[in-house]
Structures are given as structure tokens and as C-alpha cells.
């Protein structure tokens, strides 16, 4: 069974979708977090990759909404990776300031290639 990846509001997400589909992943994309939250419940992805710097709601609010959906979710909640133009230290500090719910990893878009592959393999 293919592992499912959900990309939410990522630059070049269609390119990522094509690439990871070739690597035998089932890839789903959402242009905004509201659609992303709906897809999480309906599609049950194994890993969520989200751009917190371009969100229509703050990343911390998204994380809280994600974990509030746990009551509706059957099975283990998917891990979340934050992908942003922001430095990874800034991303992590921002989350810690506003929420006790944290992504499992932070990636800066300038180094996304191999690091993203490693994280997807690790968390799916």
C-alpha cells in the first residue's frame, strides 16, 4: 500500500507531487489550510508537509485545529513537517511561542532537496 503525503500551500507543490508520485507515494495537495484539514480527515495521509509562512491561518492555529480533529480521526494522527522560507530556528521558536503542539521537523526551502527526502522516508 502506498504511503500518502499531503502538501499544503507549498511553493512548487505540483512539482513535488509529480516527483513523489514517481517514487511510489500517493500525493495529495491543498492550496489552503481549510482544504488541508478536510483532506486530512477524508484521505488520512501518513505525513503532512505545510508552508507555515504563506498560510491563510497561522501555523500554530493550524496545529491546534489539526489536533482538535483527533476526535474525528480514526487511527494515529499523521506527523507534520513545517516547510518555510524562514530559518528553521525561527520556525521552531515561533511555534514554541504560540503553541505546545509542534511539527516533528522544520525545513528551510533553500535546502529542501535531500533533507525533504530523508524526512519523508523517516516519518512515513
SULTA-V670261 format. One line per field, one symbol per residue. phi: phi as a letter, one per 40 degrees, with the letter a starting at -180 (. if undefined). burial: # if it has 16 or more other C-alpha atoms within 10 Angstrom, else .. Layout:
phi=???
burial=???
//
This chain:
phi=.ccbbbcbfccgcccddccccccgbcbbbbcacccdcccdccbfccabbbcccbccbcdccddccdcccdcccchccccbbcbaccdcccdccccccbaccbccabbcccbcdcccdcccccbb
burial=...########.#...#..##...######.##..##.###..############...##.##..#..#...#...##########.#..##..#......##.#####......#..##...#
//
